[in-house]
């Protein structure tokens, strides 16, 4: 579904270009700007910075 929506907005010449665009969308928007209720209304990037993983 994301691939179809993205392809309508930003036409790509190849499947590799589409994959690259999806990866960039996830890294730039989803992980850095979109807040998530499950992690206290933080972005995933902020959450990882605030609560670093504990060494096991």
C-alpha positions in Angstrom: 0.0 0.0 0.0 2.8 2.5 0.9 4.6 1.6 -2.4 1.5 2.3 -4.4 0.8 5.6 -2.6 4.4 6.7 -2.9 4.5 5.7 -6.5 1.5 8.0 -7.3 3.2 10.9 -5.5 6.8 10.4 -6.7 6.9 8.3 -9.9 10.0 6.2 -9.9 11.7 4.7 -13.0 12.7 1.5 -11.3 11.7 -0.8 -8.4 15.1 0.0 -6.8 14.2 3.7 -6.9 10.9 2.9 -5.2 12.6 0.9 -2.5 15.1 3.7 -1.9 12.3 6.2 -1.6 10.4 4.0 0.9 13.5 3.5 3.0 14.1 7.3 3.1 10.5 7.9 4.0 10.7 5.5 7.0 14.1 6.9 8.2 13.3 10.6 7.7 9.6 10.8 8.6 8.5 7.7 10.5 11.5 7.4 12.8 12.3 11.1 13.3 9.0 13.0 13.1 6.0 10.8 13.8 5.2 10.4 17.5 4.0 7.0 18.9 1.6 6.6 21.8 3.2 3.2 22.9 6.5 5.0 23.7 5.1 7.9 25.6 4.4 10.2 22.6 8.0 10.4 21.6 9.5 9.8 18.2 11.4 6.5 18.0 14.7 8.5 17.6 14.0 10.6 20.7 12.9 7.5 22.7 16.2 5.7 21.8 18.2 8.7 22.8 16.2 9.2 26.1 16.1 5.6 27.1 19.2 3.8 25.7 19.1 0.0 25.8 20.5 -1.5 28.8 23.4 -4.0 28.3 22.2 -7.5 29.1 
